[in-house]
Amino acid sequence: MIFVNSMSDLFHEGVPDDYIIAVAEVMQRANWHTFQVLTKRSERMRSLLQSKLSDAAREAHMWWGVSVENRKYGLPRIDHLRAAPATVRFLSIEPLLEDLGHVDLSSISWVIVGGESGPGARPMKKDWVISIRDQCHDQGVPFFFKQWGGVHKKQTGRELDGKTYDEFPSYAGRLA
């Protein structure tokens, strides 16, 4: 038997398709909750959402997302996510490790940005965050700034230019 906790990657290669399908079926039935499914295995998620999870992909209470930490590994995941037939697609750009440049946010419902935290945390530059925030606003995508991160993340907080950004997609009414 395989157990996957809420902070594991459901699409890890060690997790059988049948288990993923069973988890998705439970999430579908529990439609009073909003589920955020985040992965770095975007190709596998895309493939399953296009096939065995196609019913789950259409559920507005099931949000499908990818981690985007840098240009090399993170940006290609966005294209995989966009190719998945999901109702709600989100990006978790954390930890943001470099300037991502232009990001095509078409068909993306929500963007979360945050810095790395804990011992050995790599720094995040303000202009990287502002670039993503501005791209979100220009492309009409809700922007959520989670944290600056760092070794002492409570001291660095989550304000950007004196403001907190707590935007959510229009489906967020389900969270209230």
C-alpha positions in Angstrom: 0.0 0.0 0.0 1.2 3.5 -0.8 0.5 6.5 1.4 0.8 10.0 0.0 0.5 12.9 2.5 -0.8 16.3 1.6 2.7 17.7 1.1 3.9 15.0 -1.3 3.9 15.0 -5.1 0.9 13.0 -6.1 2.4 12.6 -9.6 5.7 11.2 -8.4 6.8 8.2 -10.6 6.5 5.9 -7.5 2.8 6.6 -7.2 0.7 4.2 -9.4 -2.0 5.6 -11.7 -4.7 3.6 -9.9 -3.8 5.3 -6.6 -3.9 8.8 -8.2 -7.3 8.0 -9.7 -8.6 6.9 -6.3 -7.4 10.1 -4.7 -9.0 12.2 -7.4 -12.3 10.3 -7.0 -12.3 11.2 -3.3 -11.6 14.8 -4.1 -14.4 14.8 -6.7 -16.9 13.5 -4.1 -15.7 16.0 -1.5 -16.8 19.0 -3.5 -17.4 21.2 -0.5 -13.6 21.4 -0.2 -11.2 23.2 -2.6 -8.2 21.0 -3.4 -4.9 22.4 -4.7 -2.8 19.8 -6.4 0.8 20.9 -7.0 3.5 19.0 -8.8 6.9 19.3 -10.4 5.9 16.3 -12.6 3.9 18.4 -15.0 4.2 16.0 -18.0 2.6 13.1 -16.0 -0.1 15.3 -14.6 -0.9 16.7 -18.1 -1.1 13.2 -19.5 -3.4 11.9 -16.8 -5.7 15.0 -16.9 -6.0 14.4 -20.6 -7.0 10.8 -20.1 -7.8 8.9 -16.8 -8.4 12.1 -14.8 -10.4 14.0 -17.5 -13.5 14.2 -15.3 -11.5 15.5 -12.3 -9.9 18.1 -14.6 -13.3 19.7 -15.2 -14.1 20.2 -11.5 -13.9 23.8 -10.3 -13.1 22.8 -6.8 -10.0 20.9 -7.9 -7.1 23.3 -8.7 -4.1 21.9 -10.7 -0.8 23.6 -10.4 2.9 23.4 -11.2 6.0 24.6 -9.3 8.1 27.2 -11.2 11.4 28.0 -9.5 13.5 29.0 -12.5 13.7 29.3 -16.3 15.3 25.9 -17.0 12.9 23.6 -15.2 10.0 25.7 -14.2 9.0 27.5 -17.3 8.5 24.3 -19.4 6.0 23.1 -16.7 3.8 26.1 -17.5 3.3 24.8 -21.1 2.5 21.3 -19.8 -0.1 22.7 -17.4 -1.6 24.9 -20.1 -2.0 21.8 -22.3 -3.9 20.0 -19.5 -7.7 20.4 -19.8 -8.1 21.8 -16.2 -10.8 24.3 -15.2 -8.4 25.9 -12.6 -4.7 26.1 -13.3 -2.2 27.8 -11.0 1.5 28.5 -10.7 3.4 28.2 -7.4 6.5 30.3 -8.2 8.3 29.5 -5.0 11.0 29.5 -4.2 11.6 32.1 -6.9 15.3 31.6 -7.6 15.9 33.9 -10.6 14.4 36.4 -12.9 11.9 34.5 -15.1 11.7 37.1 -17.9 8.5 37.2 -19.8 6.0 34.6 -18.6 3.0 33.7 -20.8 0.1 33.5 -18.3 -2.6 32.7 -20.8 -5.1 30.1 -19.4 -3.5 30.4 -16.0 -6.0 31.2 -13.2 -3.7 32.2 -10.3 -0.1 32.9 -9.5 1.6 32.5 -6.0 5.1 33.9 -5.5 7.4 33.4 -2.5 11.0 33.2 -1.5 12.9 30.2 -0.1 12.9 29.9 3.7 15.0 28.2 6.3 18.7 27.5 6.8 20.6 28.0 3.6 17.7 29.9 1.9 18.8 31.6 -1.3 17.9 35.2 -1.7 15.0 36.5 -3.8 15.3 39.9 -5.5 12.5 42.4 -5.3 12.6 43.2 -9.0 12.0 39.5 -9.8 8.8 39.6 -7.7 7.7 43.0 -9.2 8.2 41.7 -12.7 5.8 38.7 -12.0 3.3 40.9 -10.2 3.2 43.4 -13.1 2.9 40.6 -15.6 0.0 39.1 -13.6 -1.8 42.5 -13.5 -1.1 43.1 -17.2 -2.5 39.7 -18.2 -5.4 39.7 -15.8 -4.2 36.9 -13.5 -4.7 37.1 -9.7 -1.4 37.5 -7.8 -0.7 36.2 -4.3 2.5 37.1 -2.6 3.2 34.5 0.0 6.5 35.6 1.7 10.0 37.0 1.2 11.5 34.0 2.8 15.0 33.9 4.1 16.5 32.4 7.2 14.1 34.3 9.4 11.0 34.5 7.3 8.8 36.0 10.1 11.1 39.0 10.1 11.0 39.5 6.4 7.2 39.3 6.1 5.0 39.3 3.1 4.6 43.0 2.2 5.6 44.1 -1.3 6.0 47.9 -1.6 4.0 48.3 1.6 1.1 46.2 0.5 0.0 42.6 0.9 -1.2 40.8 -2.2 -3.9 38.2 -1.4 -5.7 37.9 -4.7 -7.4 34.7 -5.6 -9.1 33.3 -8.7 -12.8 33.9 -9.2 -13.4 30.3 -8.1 -12.1 31.3 -4.6 -15.6 32.0 -3.4 -15.5 28.3 -2.6 -12.8 29.0 0.0 -15.0 31.3 2.1 
